[in-house]
Amino acid sequence: MKALIASSYGPVDQLTVTDVTKPAPEAGQVLIKVRAASLNALDIRLTTGEFREQMPVEHPFHLGLDAAGTVEAVGEGVSRFKAGDEVVAFTYPFFGTVAEYALAAEGPNLVHRPRSLSPETAAALPQAAMTAAAAHDAAQLKSGQSALVIGASGGVGSYLVRLAHRSGAQVLATGKPEDDEYLRRLGAVETIDYTGKDVVAEARRLRPDGVDVVIDLVNAGPGLAATAAAAKPDGLLVSTLGGAPGFERGVTAAYVGVEQGIGQLEDLVRRAAERQLDTHVDALPFARAVEAAQRFAGSHSRGKLVITF
């Protein structure tokens, strides 16, 4: 079978589509014939070596943790799935969904795909939507509260804007000018052009007392101190990238990742199938997988980029 791999740490333009051995499912595992897969920031960071200290990988490294496809075979003890089932998967600790076949473990991160949900839309969900759900849970937004979402037009951000809107929050969302209509369709009541305005200053202009919660999907570490200034005194900052435990004026911090979203994939897939959760999806064929990785790594694209088979 063919797979998108990195032979060593380095830039994404060194990725190749290569013939590799087709995996076989062991006990508790499912082999998926992939119909669509999506890339996430973690794939790029692991490819380039940016995360080599925190999360080293062995080479050749097979990219991808998100997939939608058809069950090809199941290992011993698998009871919820059978050959022919349509599924959606977050495959960690198995990497390699940008391939013709991929392994997943039976468990909460492998769920059935409703017929009303296309493989492309389904493959966009797992890592991004689970991370968004974790951030939304940490924010504990209530109806009428305000939230500033920084990085709102990306994969995680798009799902987060939708979740926050459905919780009744007033969402201020950052994006490019051309993202305005898209973000408002997701539920934002105000948009902030991060390319031409100071995001915090504009947020304070729109909400002079500050917002109840800042959700920052872009900045990390010391950079979050500036972001926290958009929150009310004793407000909350939620980040997916990590930083200090608290900031001036009593603003506290909560840090989350996809691991806090474990167990939510089935509900997120259901919501997407019912059109309660969505994002913009661009699709490229597997023959252009290297180009897809380069495009994903090189731009702040809207929504999710999906590779189809």
C-alpha positions as protocol buffer text, in pm:
chain_id: "A"
residue {
  index: 1
  type: MET
  ca { x: 0 y: 0 z: 0 }
}
residue {
  index: 2
  type: LYS
  ca { x: 104 y: 365 z: -31 }
}
residue {
  index: 3
  type: ALA
  ca { x: 147 y: 611 z: 256 }
}
residue {
  index: 4
  type: LEU
  ca { x: 269 y: 965 z: 318 }
}
residue {
  index: 5
  type: ILE
  ca { x: 592 y: 942 z: 516 }
}
residue {
  index: 6
  type: ALA
  ca { x: 883 y: 1144 z: 648 }
}
residue {
  index: 7
  type: SER
  ca { x: 1217 y: 962 z: 626 }
}
residue {
  index: 8
  type: SER
  ca { x: 1381 y: 1198 z: 877 }
}
residue {
  index: 9
  type: TYR
  ca { x: 1315 y: 1523 z: 1057 }
}
residue {
  index: 10
  type: GLY
  ca { x: 1301 y: 1810 z: 811 }
}
residue {
  index: 11
  type: PRO
  ca { x: 1076 y: 2043 z: 610 }
}
residue {
  index: 12
  type: VAL
  ca { x: 750 y: 1912 z: 468 }
}
residue {
  index: 13
  type: ASP
  ca { x: 878 y: 1939 z: 111 }
}
residue {
  index: 14
  type: GLN
  ca { x: 1090 y: 1630 z: 189 }
}
residue {
  index: 15
  type: LEU
  ca { x: 780 y: 1416 z: 246 }
}
residue {
  index: 16
  type: THR
  ca { x: 718 y: 1134 z: 1 }
}
residue {
  index: 17
  type: VAL
  ca { x: 437 y: 896 z: -93 }
}
residue {
  index: 18
  type: THR
  ca { x: 597 y: 555 z: -60 }
}
residue {
  index: 19
  type: ASP
  ca { x: 507 y: 187 z: -76 }
}
residue {
  index: 20
  type: VAL
  ca { x: 491 y: 37 z: 274 }
}
residue {
  index: 21
  type: THR
  ca { x: 370 y: -291 z: 423 }
}
residue {
  index: 22
  type: LYS
  ca { x: -3 y: -313 z: 471 }
}
residue {
  index: 23
  type: PRO
  ca { x: -71 y: -354 z: 846 }
}
residue {
  index: 24
  type: ALA
  ca { x: -270 y: -641 z: 993 }
}
residue {
  index: 25
  type: PRO
  ca { x: -501 y: -588 z: 1292 }
}
residue {
  index: 26
  type: GLU
  ca { x: -402 y: -754 z: 1618 }
}
residue {
  index: 27
  type: ALA
  ca { x: -630 y: -821 z: 1915 }
}
residue {
  index: 28
  type: GLY
  ca { x: -857 y: -523 z: 1983 }
}
residue {
  index: 29
  type: GLN
  ca { x: -761 y: -348 z: 1659 }
}
residue {
  index: 30
  type: VAL
  ca { x: -945 y: -259 z: 1340 }
}
residue {
  index: 31
  type: LEU
  ca { x: -795 y: -217 z: 993 }
}
residue {
  index: 32
  type: ILE
  ca { x: -955 y: 71 z: 802 }
}
residue {
  index: 33
  type: LYS
  ca { x: -955 y: 118 z: 426 }
}
residue {
  index: 34
  type: VAL
  ca { x: -915 y: 497 z: 430 }
}
residue {
  index: 35
  type: ARG
  ca { x: -1154 y: 709 z: 227 }
}
residue {
  index: 36
  type: ALA
  ca { x: -1049 y: 1047 z: 368 }
}
residue {
  index: 37
  type: ALA
  ca { x: -786 y: 1171 z: 614 }
}
residue {
  index: 38
  type: SER
  ca { x: -698 y: 1511 z: 755 }
}
residue {
  index: 39
  type: LEU
  ca { x: -378 y: 1675 z: 869 }
}
residue {
  index: 40
  type: ASN
  ca { x: -332 y: 1868 z: 1193 }
}
residue {
  index: 41
  type: ALA
  ca { x: -64 y: 2095 z: 1334 }
}
residue {
  index: 42
  type: LEU
  ca { x: 76 y: 1805 z: 1536 }
}
residue {
  index: 43
  type: ASP
  ca { x: 157 y: 1616 z: 1215 }
}
residue {
  index: 44
  type: ILE
  ca { x: 366 y: 1906 z: 1090 }
}
residue {
  index: 45
  type: ARG
  ca { x: 542 y: 1961 z: 1423 }
}
residue {
  index: 46
  type: LEU
  ca { x: 634 y: 1593 z: 1444 }
}
residue {
  index: 47
  type: THR
  ca { x: 752 y: 1593 z: 1083 }
}
residue {
  index: 48
  type: THR
  ca { x: 980 y: 1895 z: 1118 }
}
residue {
  index: 49
  type: GLY
  ca { x: 1117 y: 1791 z: 1456 }
}
residue {
  index: 50
  type: GLU
  ca { x: 971 y: 2089 z: 1641 }
}
residue {
  index: 51
  type: PHE
  ca { x: 836 y: 1845 z: 1902 }
}
residue {
  index: 52
  type: ARG
  ca { x: 1130 y: 1604 z: 1903 }
}
residue {
  index: 53
  type: GLU
  ca { x: 1200 y: 1670 z: 2273 }
}
residue {
  index: 54
  type: GLN
  ca { x: 841 y: 1635 z: 2392 }
}
residue {
  index: 55
  type: MET
  ca { x: 731 y: 1364 z: 2150 }
}
residue {
  index: 56
  type: PRO
  ca { x: 1009 y: 1196 z: 1951 }
}
residue {
  index: 57
  type: VAL
  ca { x: 906 y: 974 z: 1660 }
}
residue {
  index: 58
  type: GLU
  ca { x: 1071 y: 682 z: 1484 }
}
residue {
  index: 59
  type: HIS
  ca { x: 1145 y: 704 z: 1115 }
}
residue {
  index: 60
  type: PRO
  ca { x: 1005 y: 643 z: 867 }
}
residue {
  index: 61
  type: PHE
  ca { x: 727 y: 844 z: 1029 }
}
residue {
  index: 62
  type: HIS
  ca { x: 376 y: 791 z: 888 }
}
residue {
  index: 63
  type: LEU
  ca { x: 160 y: 1104 z: 901 }
}
residue {
  index: 64
  type: GLY
  ca { x: -198 y: 1132 z: 1015 }
}
residue {
  index: 65
  type: LEU
  ca { x: -424 y: 1055 z: 1311 }
}
residue {
  index: 66
  type: ASP
  ca { x: -769 y: 1135 z: 1164 }
}
residue {
  index: 67
  type: ALA
  ca { x: -956 y: 915 z: 919 }
}
residue {
  index: 68
  type: ALA
  ca { x: -1291 y: 815 z: 781 }
}
residue {
  index: 69
  type: GLY
  ca { x: -1320 y: 488 z: 595 }
}
residue {
  index: 70
  type: THR
  ca { x: -1450 y: 135 z: 573 }
}
residue {
  index: 71
  type: VAL
  ca { x: -1357 y: -147 z: 808 }
}
residue {
  index: 72
  type: GLU
  ca { x: -1143 y: -392 z: 611 }
}
residue {
  index: 73
  type: ALA
  ca { x: -1077 y: -645 z: 889 }
}
residue {
  index: 74
  type: VAL
  ca { x: -1094 y: -675 z: 1267 }
}
residue {
  index: 75
  type: GLY
  ca { x: -864 y: -836 z: 1519 }
}
residue {
  index: 76
  type: GLU
  ca { x: -952 y: -1089 z: 1787 }
}
residue {
  index: 77
  type: GLY
  ca { x: -1193 y: -963 z: 2050 }
}
residue {
  index: 78
  type: VAL
  ca { x: -1337 y: -675 z: 1850 }
}
residue {
  index: 79
  type: SER
  ca { x: -1713 y: -675 z: 1907 }
}
residue {
  index: 80
  type: ARG
  ca { x: -1852 y: -334 z: 1802 }
}
residue {
  index: 81
  type: PHE
  ca { x: -1725 y: -336 z: 1444 }
}
residue {
  index: 82
  type: LYS
  ca { x: -1722 y: -572 z: 1148 }
}
residue {
  index: 83
  type: ALA
  ca { x: -1591 y: -567 z: 793 }
}
residue {
  index: 84
  type: GLY
  ca { x: -1788 y: -323 z: 580 }
}
residue {
  index: 85
  type: ASP
  ca { x: -1877 y: -79 z: 859 }
}
residue {
  index: 86
  type: GLU
  ca { x: -1827 y: 290 z: 784 }
}
residue {
  index: 87
  type: VAL
  ca { x: -1624 y: 451 z: 1062 }
}
residue {
  index: 88
  type: VAL
  ca { x: -1456 y: 769 z: 1185 }
}
residue {
  index: 89
  type: ALA
  ca { x: -1134 y: 740 z: 1385 }
}
residue {
  index: 90
  type: PHE
  ca { x: -879 y: 926 z: 1592 }
}
residue {
  index: 91
  type: THR
  ca { x: -614 y: 657 z: 1572 }
}
residue {
  index: 92
  type: TYR
  ca { x: -358 y: 761 z: 1838 }
}
residue {
  index: 93
  type: PRO
  ca { x: -131 y: 588 z: 1942 }
}
residue {
  index: 94
  type: PHE
  ca { x: -125 y: 458 z: 1583 }
}
residue {
  index: 95
  type: PHE
  ca { x: -5 y: 716 z: 1331 }
}
residue {
  index: 96
  type: GLY
  ca { x: -47 y: 677 z: 957 }
}
residue {
  index: 97
  type: THR
  ca { x: -397 y: 767 z: 839 }
}
residue {
  index: 98
  type: VAL
  ca { x: -267 y: 947 z: 528 }
}
residue {
  index: 99
  type: ALA
  ca { x: -236 y: 608 z: 366 }
}
residue {
  index: 100
  type: GLU
  ca { x: -452 y: 358 z: 184 }
}
residue {
  index: 101
  type: TYR
  ca { x: -501 y: 157 z: 505 }
}
residue {
  index: 102
  type: ALA
  ca { x: -469 y: 249 z: 873 }
}
residue {
  index: 103
  type: LEU
  ca { x: -501 y: 81 z: 1212 }
}
residue {
  index: 104
  type: ALA
  ca { x: -725 y: 197 z: 1496 }
}
residue {
  index: 105
  type: ALA
  ca { x: -803 y: 53 z: 1836 }
}
residue {
  index: 106
  type: GLU
  ca { x: -1158 y: -38 z: 1933 }
}
residue {
  index: 107
  type: GLY
  ca { x: -1266 y: 218 z: 2191 }
}
residue {
  index: 108
  type: PRO
  ca { x: -1413 y: 567 z: 2229 }
}
residue {
  index: 109
  type: ASN
  ca { x: -1199 y: 713 z: 1948 }
}
residue {
  index: 110
  type: LEU
  ca { x: -1345 y: 478 z: 1685 }
}
residue {
  index: 111
  type: VAL
  ca { x: -1712 y: 535 z: 1602 }
}
residue {
  index: 112
  type: HIS
  ca { x: -1960 y: 453 z: 1328 }
}
residue {
  index: 113
  type: ARG
  ca { x: -2011 y: 712 z: 1055 }
}
residue {
  index: 114
  type: PRO
  ca { x: -2375 y: 808 z: 986 }
}
residue {
  index: 115
  type: ARG
  ca { x: -2473 y: 792 z: 620 }
}
residue {
  index: 116
  type: SER
  ca { x: -2569 y: 1160 z: 626 }
}
residue {
  index: 117
  type: LEU
  ca { x: -2206 y: 1255 z: 701 }
}
residue {
  index: 118
  type: SER
  ca { x: -1964 y: 1247 z: 408 }
}
residue {
  index: 119
  type: PRO
  ca { x: -1620 y: 1086 z: 454 }
}
residue {
  index: 120
  type: GLU
  ca { x: -1455 y: 1423 z: 389 }
}
residue {
  index: 121
  type: THR
  ca { x: -1658 y: 1602 z: 656 }
}
residue {
  index: 122
  type: ALA
  ca { x: -1611 y: 1312 z: 897 }
}
residue {
  index: 123
  type: ALA
  ca { x: -1232 y: 1299 z: 852 }
}
residue {
  index: 124
  type: ALA
  ca { x: -1209 y: 1668 z: 941 }
}
residue {
  index: 125
  type: LEU
  ca { x: -1359 y: 1607 z: 1284 }
}
residue {
  index: 126
  type: PRO
  ca { x: -1155 y: 1392 z: 1523 }
}
residue {
  index: 127
  type: GLN
  ca { x: -850 y: 1578 z: 1649 }
}
residue {
  index: 128
  type: ALA
  ca { x: -978 y: 1932 z: 1581 }
}
residue {
  index: 129
  type: ALA
  ca { x: -1333 y: 1883 z: 1711 }
}
residue {
  index: 130
  type: MET
  ca { x: -1218 y: 1688 z: 2018 }
}
residue {
  index: 131
  type: THR
  ca { x: -971 y: 1966 z: 2102 }
}
residue {
  index: 132
  type: ALA
  ca { x: -1241 y: 2228 z: 2049 }
}
residue {
  index: 133
  type: ALA
  ca { x: -1476 y: 2035 z: 2276 }
}
residue {
  index: 134
  type: ALA
  ca { x: -1207 y: 2019 z: 2545 }
}
residue {
  index: 135
  type: ALA
  ca { x: -1150 y: 2395 z: 2524 }
}
residue {
  index: 136
  type: HIS
  ca { x: -1523 y: 2459 z: 2530 }
}
residue {
  index: 137
  type: ASP
  ca { x: -1565 y: 2242 z: 2838 }
}
residue {
  index: 138
  type: ALA
  ca { x: -1281 y: 2428 z: 3013 }
}
residue {
  index: 139
  type: ALA
  ca { x: -1437 y: 2765 z: 2927 }
}
residue {
  index: 140
  type: GLN
  ca { x: -1767 y: 2667 z: 3095 }
}
residue {
  index: 141
  type: LEU
  ca { x: -1949 y: 2931 z: 2896 }
}
residue {
  index: 142
  type: LYS
  ca { x: -2300 y: 3025 z: 2998 }
}
residue {
  index: 143
  type: SER
  ca { x: -2572 y: 3191 z: 2795 }
}
residue {
  index: 144
  type: GLY
  ca { x: -2507 y: 3563 z: 2763 }
}
residue {
  index: 145
  type: GLN
  ca { x: -2138 y: 3546 z: 2849 }
}
residue {
  index: 146
  type: SER
  ca { x: -1877 y: 3676 z: 2605 }
}
residue {
  index: 147
  type: ALA
  ca { x: -1580 y: 3489 z: 2459 }
}
residue {
  index: 148
  type: LEU
  ca { x: -1289 y: 3603 z: 2243 }
}
residue {
  index: 149
  type: VAL
  ca { x: -1167 y: 3319 z: 2019 }
}
residue {
  index: 150
  type: ILE
  ca { x: -819 y: 3382 z: 1878 }
}
residue {
  index: 151
  type: GLY
  ca { x: -751 y: 3157 z: 1580 }
}
residue {
  index: 152
  type: ALA
  ca { x: -1121 y: 3124 z: 1508 }
}
residue {
  index: 153
  type: SER
  ca { x: -1106 y: 3048 z: 1135 }
}
residue {
  index: 154
  type: GLY
  ca { x: -886 y: 2737 z: 1160 }
}
residue {
  index: 155
  type: GLY
  ca { x: -996 y: 2380 z: 1219 }
}
residue {
  index: 156
  type: VAL
  ca { x: -1016 y: 2387 z: 1599 }
}
residue {
  index: 157
  type: GLY
  ca { x: -1135 y: 2747 z: 1601 }
}
residue {
  index: 158
  type: SER
  ca { x: -1421 y: 2687 z: 1359 }
}
residue {
  index: 159
  type: TYR
  ca { x: -1563 y: 2407 z: 1570 }
}
residue {
  index: 160
  type: LEU
  ca { x: -1510 y: 2611 z: 1885 }
}
residue {
  index: 161
  type: VAL
  ca { x: -1698 y: 2914 z: 1754 }
}
residue {
  index: 162
  type: ARG
  ca { x: -1988 y: 2685 z: 1669 }
}
residue {
  index: 163
  type: LEU
  ca { x: -1987 y: 2516 z: 2011 }
}
residue {
  index: 164
  type: ALA
  ca { x: -1962 y: 2848 z: 2196 }
}
residue {
  index: 165
  type: HIS
  ca { x: -2245 y: 2996 z: 1991 }
}
residue {
  index: 166
  type: ARG
  ca { x: -2468 y: 2698 z: 2061 }
}
residue {
  index: 167
  type: SER
  ca { x: -2401 y: 2740 z: 2433 }
}
residue {
  index: 168
  type: GLY
  ca { x: -2551 y: 3091 z: 2408 }
}
residue {
  index: 169
  type: ALA
  ca { x: -2224 y: 3283 z: 2432 }
}
residue {
  index: 170
  type: GLN
  ca { x: -2152 y: 3605 z: 2243 }
}
residue {
  index: 171
  type: VAL
  ca { x: -1845 y: 3517 z: 2036 }
}
residue {
  index: 172
  type: LEU
  ca { x: -1582 y: 3763 z: 1918 }
}
residue {
  index: 173
  type: ALA
  ca { x: -1379 y: 3579 z: 1655 }
}
residue {
  index: 174
  type: THR
  ca { x: -1048 y: 3667 z: 1492 }
}
residue {
  index: 175
  type: GLY
  ca { x: -986 y: 3608 z: 1123 }
}
residue {
  index: 176
  type: LYS
  ca { x: -890 y: 3772 z: 797 }
}
residue {
  index: 177
  type: PRO
  ca { x: -1133 y: 4019 z: 636 }
}
residue {
  index: 178
  type: GLU
  ca { x: -1242 y: 3752 z: 389 }
}
residue {
  index: 179
  type: ASP
  ca { x: -1337 y: 3525 z: 681 }
}
residue {
  index: 180
  type: ASP
  ca { x: -1602 y: 3766 z: 815 }
}
residue {
  index: 181
  type: GLU
  ca { x: -1906 y: 3607 z: 651 }
}
residue {
  index: 182
  type: TYR
  ca { x: -1782 y: 3255 z: 732 }
}
residue {
  index: 183
  type: LEU
  ca { x: -1726 y: 3331 z: 1102 }
}
residue {
  index: 184
  type: ARG
  ca { x: -2061 y: 3502 z: 1137 }
}
residue {
  index: 185
  type: ARG
  ca { x: -2229 y: 3200 z: 979 }
}
residue {
  index: 186
  type: LEU
  ca { x: -2065 y: 2985 z: 1247 }
}
residue {
  index: 187
  type: GLY
  ca { x: -2214 y: 3212 z: 1512 }
}
residue {
  index: 188
  type: ALA
  ca { x: -1972 y: 3498 z: 1580 }
}
residue {
  index: 189
  type: VAL
  ca { x: -2144 y: 3826 z: 1672 }
}
residue {
  index: 190
  type: GLU
  ca { x: -1828 y: 4028 z: 1606 }
}
residue {
  index: 191
  type: THR
  ca { x: -1517 y: 3961 z: 1398 }
}
residue {
  index: 192
  type: ILE
  ca { x: -1170 y: 4110 z: 1444 }
}
residue {
  index: 193
  type: ASP
  ca { x: -923 y: 4141 z: 1157 }
}
residue {
  index: 194
  type: TYR
  ca { x: -599 y: 4018 z: 1312 }
}
residue {
  index: 195
  type: THR
  ca { x: -404 y: 4125 z: 1001 }
}
residue {
  index: 196
  type: GLY
  ca { x: -488 y: 4493 z: 1038 }
}
residue {
  index: 197
  type: LYS
  ca { x: -584 y: 4555 z: 1400 }
}
residue {
  index: 198
  type: ASP
  ca { x: -449 y: 4498 z: 1750 }
}
residue {
  index: 199
  type: VAL
  ca { x: -672 y: 4210 z: 1858 }
}
residue {
  index: 200
  type: VAL
  ca { x: -673 y: 4289 z: 2229 }
}
residue {
  index: 201
  type: ALA
  ca { x: -731 y: 4661 z: 2176 }
}
residue {
  index: 202
  type: GLU
  ca { x: -1018 y: 4591 z: 1937 }
}
residue {
  index: 203
  type: ALA
  ca { x: -1171 y: 4338 z: 2177 }
}
residue {
  index: 204
  type: ARG
  ca { x: -1158 y: 4598 z: 2456 }
}
residue {
  index: 205
  type: ARG
  ca { x: -1318 y: 4853 z: 2226 }
}
residue {
  index: 206
  type: LEU
  ca { x: -1604 y: 4610 z: 2157 }
}
residue {
  index: 207
  type: ARG
  ca { x: -1627 y: 4496 z: 2520 }
}
residue {
  index: 208
  type: PRO
  ca { x: -1481 y: 4780 z: 2735 }
}
residue {
  index: 209
  type: ASP
  ca { x: -1508 y: 4577 z: 3056 }
}
residue {
  index: 210
  type: GLY
  ca { x: -1336 y: 4278 z: 2894 }
}
residue {
  index: 211
  type: VAL
  ca { x: -1472 y: 3941 z: 2786 }
}
residue {
  index: 212
  type: ASP
  ca { x: -1562 y: 3664 z: 3029 }
}
residue {
  index: 213
  type: VAL
  ca { x: -1333 y: 3412 z: 2859 }
}
residue {
  index: 214
  type: VAL
  ca { x: -1043 y: 3438 z: 2616 }
}
residue {
  index: 215
  type: ILE
  ca { x: -975 y: 3120 z: 2419 }
}
residue {
  index: 216
  type: ASP
  ca { x: -636 y: 3147 z: 2250 }
}
residue {
  index: 217
  type: LEU
  ca { x: -548 y: 2882 z: 1993 }
}
residue {
  index: 218
  type: VAL
  ca { x: -249 y: 3070 z: 1853 }
}
residue {
  index: 219
  type: ASN
  ca { x: -22 y: 3210 z: 2123 }
}
residue {
  index: 220
  type: ALA
  ca { x: 175 y: 3023 z: 2388 }
}
residue {
  index: 221
  type: GLY
  ca { x: 394 y: 3090 z: 2689 }
}
residue {
  index: 222
  type: PRO
  ca { x: 483 y: 3458 z: 2748 }
}
residue {
  index: 223
  type: GLY
  ca { x: 266 y: 3565 z: 2454 }
}
residue {
  index: 224
  type: LEU
  ca { x: -46 y: 3479 z: 2650 }
}
residue {
  index: 225
  type: ALA
  ca { x: 12 y: 3763 z: 2896 }
}
residue {
  index: 226
  type: ALA
  ca { x: -88 y: 4015 z: 2630 }
}
residue {
  index: 227
  type: THR
  ca { x: -389 y: 3807 z: 2530 }
}
residue {
  index: 228
  type: ALA
  ca { x: -508 y: 3784 z: 2890 }
}
residue {
  index: 229
  type: ALA
  ca { x: -553 y: 4163 z: 2892 }
}
residue {
  index: 230
  type: ALA
  ca { x: -871 y: 4113 z: 2687 }
}
residue {
  index: 231
  type: ALA
  ca { x: -1037 y: 3929 z: 2976 }
}
residue {
  index: 232
  type: LYS
  ca { x: -1233 y: 4083 z: 3260 }
}
residue {
  index: 233
  type: PRO
  ca { x: -1068 y: 4103 z: 3603 }
}
residue {
  index: 234
  type: ASP
  ca { x: -1085 y: 3752 z: 3754 }
}
residue {
  index: 235
  type: GLY
  ca { x: -1170 y: 3621 z: 3409 }
}
residue {
  index: 236
  type: LEU
  ca { x: -1044 y: 3306 z: 3240 }
}
residue {
  index: 237
  type: LEU
  ca { x: -798 y: 3233 z: 2962 }
}
residue {
  index: 238
  type: VAL
  ca { x: -812 y: 2893 z: 2790 }
}
residue {
  index: 239
  type: SER
  ca { x: -518 y: 2780 z: 2576 }
}
residue {
  index: 240
  type: THR
  ca { x: -433 y: 2468 z: 2378 }
}
residue {
  index: 241
  type: LEU
  ca { x: -61 y: 2549 z: 2375 }
}
residue {
  index: 242
  type: GLY
  ca { x: 47 y: 2606 z: 2736 }
}
residue {
  index: 243
  type: GLY
  ca { x: 175 y: 2890 z: 2949 }
}
residue {
  index: 244
  type: ALA
  ca { x: 163 y: 3044 z: 3294 }
}
residue {
  index: 245
  type: PRO
  ca { x: -96 y: 2937 z: 3556 }
}
residue {
  index: 246
  type: GLY
  ca { x: -230 y: 3290 z: 3587 }
}
residue {
  index: 247
  type: PHE
  ca { x: -196 y: 3653 z: 3483 }
}
residue {
  index: 248
  type: GLU
  ca { x: -247 y: 4007 z: 3612 }
}
residue {
  index: 249
  type: ARG
  ca { x: -585 y: 4123 z: 3743 }
}
residue {
  index: 250
  type: GLY
  ca { x: -667 y: 3777 z: 3872 }
}
residue {
  index: 251
  type: VAL
  ca { x: -708 y: 3620 z: 3527 }
}
residue {
  index: 252
  type: THR
  ca { x: -661 y: 3245 z: 3563 }
}
residue {
  index: 253
  type: ALA
  ca { x: -562 y: 2995 z: 3297 }
}
residue {
  index: 254
  type: ALA
  ca { x: -677 y: 2651 z: 3184 }
}
residue {
  index: 255
  type: TYR
  ca { x: -469 y: 2445 z: 2942 }
}
residue {
  index: 256
  type: VAL
  ca { x: -622 y: 2164 z: 2739 }
}
residue {
  index: 257
  type: GLY
  ca { x: -544 y: 1934 z: 2448 }
}
residue {
  index: 258
  type: VAL
  ca { x: -710 y: 1660 z: 2249 }
}
residue {
  index: 259
  type: GLU
  ca { x: -663 y: 1419 z: 2540 }
}
residue {
  index: 260
  type: GLN
  ca { x: -928 y: 1609 z: 2739 }
}
residue {
  index: 261
  type: GLY
  ca { x: -1168 y: 1548 z: 2452 }
}
residue {
  index: 262
  type: ILE
  ca { x: -1137 y: 1169 z: 2465 }
}
residue {
  index: 263
  type: GLY
  ca { x: -1481 y: 1012 z: 2483 }
}
residue {
  index: 264
  type: GLN
  ca { x: -1658 y: 1290 z: 2292 }
}
residue {
  index: 265
  type: LEU
  ca { x: -1605 y: 1177 z: 1933 }
}
residue {
  index: 266
  type: GLU
  ca { x: -1933 y: 988 z: 1902 }
}
residue {
  index: 267
  type: ASP
  ca { x: -2132 y: 1291 z: 2018 }
}
residue {
  index: 268
  type: LEU
  ca { x: -1935 y: 1525 z: 1791 }
}
residue {
  index: 269
  type: VAL
  ca { x: -1996 y: 1298 z: 1490 }
}
residue {
  index: 270
  type: ARG
  ca { x: -2367 y: 1292 z: 1577 }
}
residue {
  index: 271
  type: ARG
  ca { x: -2375 y: 1672 z: 1598 }
}
residue {
  index: 272
  type: ALA
  ca { x: -2199 y: 1705 z: 1264 }
}
residue {
  index: 273
  type: ALA
  ca { x: -2442 y: 1461 z: 1102 }
}
residue {
  index: 274
  type: GLU
  ca { x: -2731 y: 1673 z: 1237 }
}
residue {
  index: 275
  type: ARG
  ca { x: -2568 y: 1993 z: 1100 }
}
residue {
  index: 276
  type: GLN
  ca { x: -2511 y: 2130 z: 1450 }
}
residue {
  index: 277
  type: LEU
  ca { x: -2133 y: 2135 z: 1401 }
}
residue {
  index: 278
  type: ASP
  ca { x: -1945 y: 2222 z: 1085 }
}
residue {
  index: 279
  type: THR
  ca { x: -1635 y: 2373 z: 933 }
}
residue {
  index: 280
  type: HIS
  ca { x: -1510 y: 2465 z: 589 }
}
residue {
  index: 281
  type: VAL
  ca { x: -1344 y: 2164 z: 420 }
}
residue {
  index: 282
  type: ASP
  ca { x: -1098 y: 2176 z: 131 }
}
residue {
  index: 283
  type: ALA
  ca { x: -1018 y: 1841 z: -29 }
}
residue {
  index: 284
  type: LEU
  ca { x: -721 y: 1725 z: -234 }
}
residue {
  index: 285
  type: PRO
  ca { x: -667 y: 1374 z: -377 }
}
residue {
  index: 286
  type: PHE
  ca { x: -405 y: 1143 z: -226 }
}
residue {
  index: 287
  type: ALA
  ca { x: -194 y: 1184 z: -539 }
}
residue {
  index: 288
  type: ARG
  ca { x: -137 y: 1542 z: -417 }
}
residue {
  index: 289
  type: ALA
  ca { x: -68 y: 1450 z: -53 }
}
residue {
  index: 290
  type: VAL
  ca { x: 275 y: 1614 z: -41 }
}
residue {
  index: 291
  type: GLU
  ca { x: 129 y: 1932 z: -187 }
}
residue {
  index: 292
  type: ALA
  ca { x: -150 y: 1916 z: 72 }
}
residue {
  index: 293
  type: ALA
  ca { x: 103 y: 1897 z: 356 }
}
residue {
  index: 294
  type: GLN
  ca { x: 300 y: 2189 z: 212 }
}
residue {
  index: 295
  type: ARG
  ca { x: -15 y: 2394 z: 174 }
}
residue {
  index: 296
  type: PHE
  ca { x: -131 y: 2313 z: 527 }
}
residue {
  index: 297
  type: ALA
  ca { x: 208 y: 2396 z: 679 }
}
residue {
  index: 298
  type: GLY
  ca { x: 252 y: 2718 z: 486 }
}
residue {
  index: 299
  type: SER
  ca { x: -69 y: 2907 z: 546 }
}
residue {
  index: 300
  type: HIS
  ca { x: -339 y: 2991 z: 798 }
}
residue {
  index: 301
  type: SER
  ca { x: -610 y: 2826 z: 592 }
}
residue {
  index: 302
  type: ARG
  ca { x: -979 y: 2836 z: 668 }
}
residue {
  index: 303
  type: GLY
  ca { x: -1128 y: 2525 z: 828 }
}
residue {
  index: 304
  type: LYS
  ca { x: -977 y: 2187 z: 751 }
}
residue {
  index: 305
  type: LEU
  ca { x: -772 y: 2038 z: 469 }
}
residue {
  index: 306
  type: VAL
  ca { x: -870 y: 1681 z: 386 }
}
residue {
  index: 307
  type: ILE
  ca { x: -696 y: 1424 z: 164 }
}
residue {
  index: 308
  type: THR
  ca { x: -926 y: 1189 z: -25 }
}
residue {
  index: 309
  type: PHE
  ca { x: -867 y: 838 z: -161 }
}
